[in-house]
Amino acid sequence: MATRKASEGMKILRERTCGPMVTASVIVDQIYAQYQHEGLEFRHPRGGRAKYLEGPLFERYPESVEEFALGLLRVEEETAGRRWAATGRELVRAVGTEAPLEFGDLRRSAALTVREGTKVIVDEPALQRRLTDAETHAKGRNPNR
């Protein structure tokens, strides 16, 4: 009986994931985003950490894969694109708590895009627009931050 249920589940997963290629991206678009992400030697006394995007992704990977598959199995109209959108939103929330807090801009700078083939199905812009070079420079020199 369990084998039959597993094979039925695999068939459903195959049907719901064998459509157009699905891509999801969470992009943190600030000039210094990658610098902060890769800076393992940086200290963040006001909160946050290096690897603020990939850390939560890899730490939750096993649970995310399971949630992804179970979501496809539970909801009849569910698609791989919608499931990736849910996973992407989790990462956007993680950036909101895990990114270094120096100015607060990184925490509000994550945008989510999900595509099925060439069709954009989710386009959620960041809450914080990309700062100009001058704005970033001014924040770095502000003694009252």
N, C-alpha and C positions, 0 to 999 in steps of 0.2 A: 504494500500500500504506500509506504513512504517513498519507494523508488518511483512509483507511478506519479506521485505528487511532485517529486523533484523533476521528473522528466517533463511534466506539464508546465512547471514553472520555467524551466529552461526554454521551452518552446515559446512561451509568452515573452520572456526576455529577448529572445532572438528576434521575434516579430517586431517588438517595440524599439529595438536598437539597430535594426538593419535597414534603416531608411537613409536619408541623406547624412553625410558626415556632420556631426555636431561638434562645434568648438565653443568653448567658454573662456573668457579672459577677464581677469580682475587686474586693472591697471591703476597704479598709484602715480599720478602725473604731477610730481613736483620736481623741480630742478635737482634737489638734493635727495630724492627718494632712494635711488640705488646706493648712493654713498652711505646713507643711514642703514639701509638694509644689510649691506655687506660689512659694515664696520664692527666686527666682532670685538675689537678692543675698546670701543666706546662705552662709556658709563652713562646710564640714564637715570640720574637721581630723581627726576620728576615723573618717572614711569616709562614703560615701554621697553623694547628690546630690539636687538639686531634680528634679522631673519623674521621680521614681523609678519610677512606674508607666507613664506614657505613653511615656517615653523608650525603654525596652526594646521596647514594643509597636511603635512606629513604626520603630525601628532594625532590627527583625527582620521588618517587615511583608512584604517580598517573599518571604523564605524561608518565613515562616509560611503564606502563601497557597499556595505551592508544596507544602509539606509537608502542608497540609490536603487539597489535591486529590489528591496522590499517595497519602495514607493512605486516602482513600475508594476509590481505584482498586485498591490492593493487597489490602485485606482485605475479603473477601466480605461479612461481617456488619457491617462498619463503617457507622456512621451519622454524620450531621452533628453530632448531640449529643455523641457520643463523641469526635469530632475536636475540637470546641470545648472539651471537657473537657481534652484533652491540651494544647491551646494555653493554656487558663486555668492549668493547673498550671505551665507554663513561666513565666507571669507571676507566679504566687505565688513561685516560686523566685527570679525576678528581684528581687522586693521584698525577699527575704531577703538579697540582696547589695547592692542599689542604694539602699535607703532610708537616710536619715541614721541614724547609729549613736548619736546623743546618749545615749539610755538603752537602746537595744536593743529597745524595745517595738514600734516600727514594723515592724521586720524580721520579727517573729513575728505580725503582726496582719492578714495577708491571708487572707481567706476566699473560697472559690470556690463559686458556685452556677451550675448549668446547668439550663435548662428546655427541654422540648420541648412547645410549646403551654403548657398550664397545669401539666403534670406535671413535678415536680422530678426530674431524673435523677442529679444530682450535688449534694451538699450537704456540703462539706468546711469545717468551721469553722476559724477562726484558732487558732493555738497559744496566742496571748496574748489573754486577754479584754480588753475595753475597760476602761481605767482610769477610776476615778471622778474627778470634779473635784478632790477632796481629795488623791487619790494623785498625780495629775498635778502639782498645786501643790507637794506635798511633794518630788517629784523635782526640780522646778525650783529649789528652795531648798537642796537637799542639796549642801554644799560638798565632800563626799567622793566625788562621782560620777566 
